[in-house]
């Protein structure tokens, strides 16, 4: 079978969702540009990088229609990360006359189909089956979110084996960077002047460009801090405030304490997110919210909290099975307020009405964060905004402030002379968690040396377009409501202007309060810098260097010097000390050393 030429001409640009303002009836400029480049060069391999929500599906199916019509290929194979996405691809293709079988497993394909939609896991199980299909007929392979082909060595090898004979290969991704150095099949890597190989895209359309074109929504990030208390395996109780400088382990445990549904942080943040959703729904009546949870138990608990807060039931999506796909589709077509999901809706799932999100998982890779935020940026009409609620975690604030930064997949990470081990290397294991297809409880949480005791929430700051606004405020306060009440329909420059006005009003109001009422850190966000893990690592190194020099000078053992510093300056061991506490100790040991000269 072949498709008619007219199919591609009538393809909706926001397909399979609704077209945003001013684009109905024609391809978007980037899609047309990518098409023209492809048709001009006619390459065997083509990598298109386009920000989530920009319309990669539209581009790919338009190109597939052209290649089928001109007999360049005879069949199409779409490879997607999940079961839900392969069905979504099949439904999308059917709307323009390309019939893909999403349930194909083996044997001859019915003549009514133009091809199949399968998962990377499916290719990994039977690579030779798909290789034979490519060898028998000229095949276009569309590799959706191709970075998944680097998830494991076996998947990458299976894709190479299965699709090496393919006539054409079109690779798509919204996030080309990975947190590891596994090479991605059919991606070209070019060596730079620094000797490091980076992925090379044939066409790139980033979030910044898409935002300027009105293709995606601007994202307002609302960050919440608060006091956390937890118990370690040794039985010690630790208290800390989210956003304050602390060790990587302490950040992780404080973060998990915040996300514990039994504390006060999650209920307060969910309540704030629901108030924001109510404001957005004044202009966008069907706007929906999504909570991205870390595990099944948390997801169920968050759904229970949402019901208590809103009086309505939340849709819960626990695993990537047929029932989950149906629930996502039903939520997408409804006007229900909230959906709670574990991992699987973080990438590719198309629910255009999602406008408010709560990032309630401890996965802290840039890849997962970008994919998660990508669920909220799909624009349907001019002026829509997206709002994402975050804990005040340094890595997340960094990702939020770098939304418009383009990234490539770096294949090499040479270690420089004298360079310490990468302090982030351990966290890269989280990518395995981010890319798991199933969400079953592995029991790992029970084995971790940690017990959440209590938490509270404090509105911290708003991040938008690389800038930060606001001062800390209590949940439910007039100050917090000022930011939650920003209209849901605004032009990007209006968002910036409104946030500036809100901050000026908050500062003016704060100055009128008596000192005894200033129970929160009343400083604008730009005056409350968050110290990164790397900076904290440098401070610890500096302290250790100073202590070593003083040990040599005084003849006292290292342990004695560190204990004396803690006694004089206060605070925990240096591994758990804040940046301010470490600086005080550096200052004190310098003072001691000067006296001995």
Helices and strands as residue ranges (DSSP letters): H 6-9, H 29-41, E 45-50, H 56-69, E 75-80, H 83-94, E 100-101, E 115-119, H 120-125, H 127-136, E 139-143, G 146-150, H 153-163, E 168-173, E 188-191, E 197-200, E 203-205, H 207-212, E 218-225, E 227-232, E 237-241, H 248-259, H 265-283, E 288-293, H 296-310, E 315-317, H 322-333, E 338-342, G 344-346, E 354-360, H 366-373, G 374-376, E 385-391, H 394-401, G 425-429, H 430-434, H 444-447, E 450-455, E 458-464, E 467-469, E 473-474, H 478-484, H 492-511, G 515-517, G 525-527, H 533-554, H 558-569, H 579-596
